[in-house]
Amino acid sequence: DTSLAEVNSFSPSMPISPSSMTNQYKFDDEPELRDLFITVDDPESHITAIETFITYRVVTKTSRGEFDSSEYEVRRRYQDFLWLKSKLEEAHPTLIIPPLPEKFIMKGMVERFSDEFIETRRKALHKFLNRIADHPTLTFNEDFKIFLTAQAWELSSHKKQGPGLLSRMGQTVRAVASSVRGGVKNRPEMFTEMNDYMETFSQKINVLDKIAHRIYKEEREYFNEMKEYGPIHTLWSASEEDIADSLKGVASCIDKCCKATEKRMAGLSENLLPILHEYVLYSEILMGVLKRRDQIQGELDSKVDALASKKTEKDLFSEEIGKLEDKVECANNALKADWDRWKQNMQCDMRSTFTNVAENNLHYYEECLATWESFLASQTVDLHVEEDSEDRP
């Protein structure tokens, strides 16, 4: 498996041509029989005496038999998405639930209810639901179906039911047990390797995220400064008759480069930054999943220890241990399958994202270079014409 560490090494046999470098990362799309299509769009602002919030339209089209209709349209707010995520984590503690954008993901960069913030969140919520829809297990979760189909009042009624008493007691016992117990004794080696991998991945993806934001910030500063040079050269041309055309040409080149830079910045903000930050959130989710797997393992370990010390009836504990062994095995198998799937998706997303950034950079520099070369060529022609006219008697 390709890891992020391997991305830092370059093979000496790698082709030099930019186009061939790009083409080697093209992937064959495998046909998939999808039967669930979800769209998140049409954000709408709601202002009440208590709060201001945004709802999004969620349109679902499906051919599945368990749905009563082939198309649904509901409106959901961010809190509803949070509820769905928590229910998925509760029902599938060792599956990798896709991340949601933080409540204030753009805080400090844009206003909370600005068009840019709302559009950024809409895209993230759209991706969240579609990642669930494409997941082989999560897509059939009953709460997910209710989220997609229930009207607002029905969803509100369903949310009030909450977890049952036994479920809440079980969560409390596990939390107390994990806080007292400490490390897991019998963790399989592969999950230790997963944990080590995620610690390294988390460090690297956080560094990449910070570097990408720094690049974007520097690019914006460069863009803001460059915007000032075009008008300056235009004004300058008004007072320099002999070189007025040349100065206007420089101003035109700067303007074209500004537009190309703005386009490249849009590519960074729409493609690179969201993907990197999504996997920053994924790294936190994976660490949480591994901890929950360890909690289940810890429950089994504590029962085995109690049986060994003969503190209680052996028959009762033997039965509980058997159930916990099955539970641990199910948790392990679920995480193994999801881990391989997540890792493959992550590698594909990273390759696609960085390839896209490389292609955009190539187009940007080619465009800017062509702009200035064309201008310089025109100045050379004009210079030759002037020299020829001066040589004539």
C-alpha positions in Angstrom: 0.0 0.0 0.0 1.2 3.5 -0.9 1.5 5.6 2.3 2.0 9.3 2.6 5.6 8.7 3.4 6.1 7.2 -0.1 4.7 10.3 -1.7 7.8 12.2 -0.6 10.1 9.9 -2.6 10.5 10.2 -6.4 11.6 7.4 -8.7 14.5 8.2 -11.0 12.6 6.5 -13.7 9.7 9.0 -13.4 9.1 10.7 -16.8 10.2 14.3 -17.1 7.4 15.4 -19.4 4.6 17.2 -17.3 1.9 15.6 -19.4 3.3 12.1 -19.0 3.6 12.8 -15.2 0.0 13.6 -15.1 -1.2 10.8 -17.3 0.4 8.1 -15.2 -2.1 8.8 -12.5 -5.3 8.3 -14.6 -7.6 5.7 -13.1 -10.1 3.4 -14.8 -13.5 4.1 -13.5 -15.1 0.8 -12.4 -18.8 0.7 -13.1 -20.9 0.6 -10.0 -24.6 -0.1 -9.8 -25.8 2.8 -7.7 -29.4 2.9 -6.5 -29.3 6.0 -4.2 -28.6 9.5 -5.4 -28.5 12.5 -3.0 -28.2 16.2 -3.6 -27.8 19.0 -1.0 -28.6 22.4 -2.4 -30.8 25.5 -2.1 -29.6 26.9 1.3 -32.2 29.1 3.0 -31.8 31.5 5.9 -34.2 31.4 8.9 -34.5 34.1 11.4 -36.4 33.6 14.7 -36.6 35.5 18.0 -34.2 32.9 19.4 -31.7 32.1 16.7 -30.7 32.5 13.1 -29.9 29.3 11.1 -29.6 27.9 7.6 -31.5 24.9 6.2 -30.5 23.0 3.1 -32.7 21.1 0.7 -31.9 17.3 0.6 -33.2 15.6 -2.5 -33.1 11.8 -2.7 -33.7 9.6 -5.7 -33.7 5.9 -5.3 -34.8 2.6 -6.8 -34.6 0.6 -3.5 -37.5 -1.5 -2.5 -37.4 -0.5 1.2 -38.3 3.1 0.3 -42.0 3.9 -0.2 -41.3 6.4 -2.9 -38.6 6.9 -5.6 -38.0 10.5 -4.7 -37.9 12.6 -1.5 -37.4 16.3 -0.8 -36.8 17.5 2.8 -35.0 20.4 4.5 -32.4 19.9 7.1 -30.3 22.1 9.3 -26.8 21.5 10.5 -28.0 20.1 13.9 -29.9 17.4 12.0 -26.6 16.3 10.3 -24.9 16.2 13.7 -27.7 14.0 15.0 -27.3 11.6 12.1 -23.6 11.3 12.6 -24.0 10.6 16.3 -26.6 7.9 15.5 -24.3 6.2 13.0 -21.5 6.2 15.5 -23.8 4.7 18.1 -25.0 2.0 15.8 -21.6 1.3 14.2 -18.9 2.1 16.7 -16.1 0.5 14.7 -17.0 1.8 11.3 -15.4 4.9 9.8 -18.2 7.5 9.8 -17.4 10.4 7.3 -16.6 13.7 8.9 -18.9 16.7 9.0 -17.5 20.3 8.7 -17.0 21.9 12.1 -19.7 24.3 13.2 -17.3 27.2 12.6 -15.0 25.8 10.0 -14.4 29.2 8.4 -14.4 31.2 11.6 -11.8 33.9 11.5 -11.7 33.8 7.6 -15.2 34.7 6.6 -18.5 35.6 8.3 -20.6 32.8 9.5 -23.6 33.6 7.2 -21.7 34.8 4.2 -22.3 33.3 0.8 -18.8 31.8 0.8 -19.3 30.1 4.2 -22.7 28.7 3.3 -21.5 27.3 0.0 -18.4 25.8 1.6 -20.7 24.1 4.2 -23.2 23.0 1.5 -20.5 21.2 -0.5 -19.2 19.5 2.7 -22.7 18.3 3.7 -23.3 17.0 0.2 -20.1 15.0 0.3 -21.0 13.7 3.8 -24.3 12.3 2.7 -23.0 10.8 -0.5 -20.1 9.1 1.3 -22.6 7.5 3.6 -24.8 6.5 0.6 -21.8 4.8 -1.1 -20.8 2.9 2.1 -21.8 -0.8 1.9 -23.1 -0.8 5.5 -24.0 2.7 6.5 -26.2 3.2 3.5 -28.8 0.7 4.9 -28.9 2.3 8.4 -32.5 3.0 9.5 -31.7 6.5 10.9 -30.1 7.4 7.6 -33.3 6.4 5.8 -35.4 8.5 8.3 -33.0 11.5 7.8 -33.6 11.3 4.0 -37.3 10.8 4.0 -39.0 12.1 7.2 -40.6 15.6 7.2 -39.3 18.0 9.8 -41.9 17.3 12.5 -41.4 13.5 12.0 -37.7 13.8 12.3 -38.1 16.0 15.4 -40.3 13.4 17.0 -37.9 10.6 16.1 -34.9 12.5 17.6 -36.7 13.0 20.9 -36.9 9.2 21.4 -33.1 9.1 22.0 -31.1 6.1 23.1 -32.8 3.6 25.4 -32.1 3.3 29.1 -30.0 0.1 28.7 -28.0 1.8 25.9 -27.2 4.8 28.1 -26.3 2.5 31.0 -24.0 0.5 28.7 -22.2 3.7 27.5 -21.7 4.9 31.1 -20.3 1.5 32.2 -17.9 1.4 29.2 -16.8 5.0 29.9 -16.1 4.3 33.5 -14.4 1.0 32.7 -12.1 2.5 30.1 -11.1 5.3 32.4 -10.0 2.9 35.1 -8.6 0.1 33.0 -5.9 1.9 31.1 -4.3 0.1 28.1 -5.6 -2.9 26.3 -3.7 -6.2 27.1 -4.5 -8.4 24.2 -4.8 -6.0 21.2 -4.0 -7.8 18.0 -0.9 -6.6 16.2 -2.7 -5.3 13.1 -4.6 -2.8 15.2 -1.4 -1.6 16.9 -0.1 -1.1 13.4 -3.2 0.8 12.4 -2.8 3.0 15.5 0.8 3.8 14.6 -0.1 4.4 11.0 -2.8 6.9 12.0 -0.5 8.8 14.4 2.0 9.3 11.5 -0.8 10.1 9.1 -2.3 12.6 11.5 1.0 14.4 11.8 1.6 14.5 8.1 -1.9 15.5 7.0 -1.9 18.3 9.6 1.4 19.6 8.3 0.1 19.5 4.7 -3.1 21.3 5.8 -1.0 24.1 7.4 1.3 24.4 4.4 -1.6 24.6 1.9 -3.3 27.4 3.9 0.0 29.2 4.1 0.4 28.9 0.3 -3.1 30.2 -0.3 -2.5 33.1 2.1 0.8 34.1 0.3 -1.0 33.6 -3.1 -3.7 36.0 -2.0 -1.2 38.6 -0.8 0.7 38.3 -4.1 -2.6 38.7 -6.0 -3.6 41.8 -4.0 -0.2 43.5 -4.7 -0.2 42.6 -8.4 -3.6 44.1 -8.9 -2.2 47.5 -8.1 0.5 47.4 -10.8 -1.8 47.3 -13.8 -3.6 50.7 -13.1 -0.2 52.2 -12.2 1.3 51.4 -15.6 -1.9 52.7 -17.3 -1.6 56.0 -15.5 2.1 56.1 -16.3 1.4 55.7 -20.0 -0.6 59.0 -20.0 2.6 61.0 -19.2 5.0 59.1 -21.4 4.0 59.5 -25.0 7.1 57.7 -26.4 6.5 54.5 -24.5 2.8 54.8 -23.9 1.9 51.7 -26.0 4.5 49.6 -24.2 3.3 50.6 -20.8 -0.3 49.9 -21.8 0.9 46.5 -23.0 2.6 45.8 -19.6 -0.6 46.8 -17.9 -2.6 44.4 -20.1 -0.2 41.5 -19.3 -0.4 42.1 -15.6 -4.2 42.1 -15.8 -4.2 38.8 -17.6 -1.8 37.3 -15.1 -4.1 38.6 -12.3 -7.0 36.8 -13.7 -4.9 33.6 -14.1 -3.8 33.9 -10.5 -7.3 34.4 -9.3 -8.4 31.3 -11.1 -5.6 29.3 -9.5 -6.6 30.5 -6.1 -10.1 29.4 -6.7 -8.8 25.9 -7.6 -6.8 25.8 -4.3 -9.8 26.9 -2.2 -12.3 24.6 -3.9 -10.2 21.5 -4.4 -7.0 21.3 -2.3 -8.0 22.9 1.0 -11.3 21.1 1.5 -9.8 17.7 0.8 -6.8 18.1 3.1 -9.0 19.4 5.9 -11.5 16.6 5.4 -8.7 14.1 6.0 -7.5 16.1 9.0 -11.0 15.4 10.4 -10.8 11.8 9.2 -7.6 11.3 11.2 -9.4 12.3 14.4 -12.3 10.0 13.5 -10.0 7.1 12.9 -8.3 7.6 16.3 -11.7 7.6 17.9 -12.7 4.4 16.1 -9.6 2.7 17.3 -10.3 3.8 20.8 -13.8 2.4 20.6 -12.5 -0.9 19.3 -10.1 -1.0 22.3 -13.0 -0.3 24.6 -14.8 -3.4 23.4 -11.6 -5.4 23.7 -11.2 -4.0 27.2 -14.6 -5.2 28.2 -13.6 -8.7 27.2 -10.3 -8.4 29.0 -11.9 -7.3 32.3 -14.4 -10.2 32.2 -11.6 -12.7 31.6 -9.7 -11.2 34.5 -12.7 -11.4 36.8 -13.3 -15.0 35.8 -9.7 -15.8 36.5 -9.9 -14.3 40.0 -13.1 -16.3 40.6 -14.9 -13.2 42.1 -18.3 -14.3 40.7 -20.1 -17.3 39.3 -18.1 -18.9 36.5 -21.1 -20.0 34.5 -22.6 -16.5 34.3 -19.2 -15.0 33.3 -18.5 -17.7 30.8 -21.7 -16.8 29.0 -20.9 -13.1 29.0 -17.4 -13.8 27.8 -18.7 -15.8 24.9 -21.0 -12.9 23.9 -18.1 -10.4 24.3 -15.8 -12.6 22.2 -18.4 -12.5 19.4 -18.8 -8.7 19.8 -15.0 -8.2 19.6 -14.8 -10.4 16.5 -17.6 -8.4 14.8 -15.9 -5.1 15.7 -12.6 -6.3 14.4 -14.0 -7.6 11.1 -16.0 -4.4 10.6 -12.9 -2.2 11.2 -10.7 -4.3 9.0 -13.0 -4.1 6.0 -13.7 -0.4 6.6 -10.0 0.3 7.0 -9.0 -1.2 3.7 -11.8 0.7 2.0 -11.0 4.0 3.6 -7.3 3.6 2.9 -8.0 3.0 -0.8 -10.3 6.0 -1.0 -7.8 8.2 0.8 -5.0 7.3 -1.6 -7.2 7.9 -4.6 -8.4 11.3 -3.2 -4.8 12.4 -2.5 -3.5 11.4 -5.9 -6.4 13.0 -7.7 -6.2 16.2 -5.6 -2.4 16.7 -6.0 -2.6 15.7 -9.7 -5.3 18.3 -10.2 -3.2 21.0 -8.4 -0.2 20.1 -10.6 -2.3 20.4 -13.8 -3.6 23.8 -12.6 -0.1 25.0 -11.9 1.1 23.9 -15.3 -1.8 25.7 -17.0 -1.2 28.8 -14.9 2.5 29.1 -15.7 2.0 28.3 -19.4 -0.7 31.0 -19.6 1.4 33.6 -17.9 4.5 32.7 -19.9 2.6 32.9 -23.2 1.2 36.3 -22.2 4.6 37.8 -21.6 6.3 36.1 -24.6 3.6 37.5 -26.9 4.1 41.0 -25.5 7.9 40.8 -25.8 7.7 39.5 -29.3 5.5 42.5 -30.3 8.0 44.9 -28.7 10.9 43.3 -30.7 9.0 43.7 -34.0 8.3 47.3 -33.2 11.9 47.9 -32.3 13.1 46.5 -35.6 10.6 48.6 -37.5 11.9 51.7 -35.8 15.5 50.8 -36.5 14.8 50.2 -40.2 13.0 53.6 -40.5 16.0 55.4 -38.9 18.5 53.8 -41.3 16.7 55.0 -44.4 18.1 58.3 -46.0 
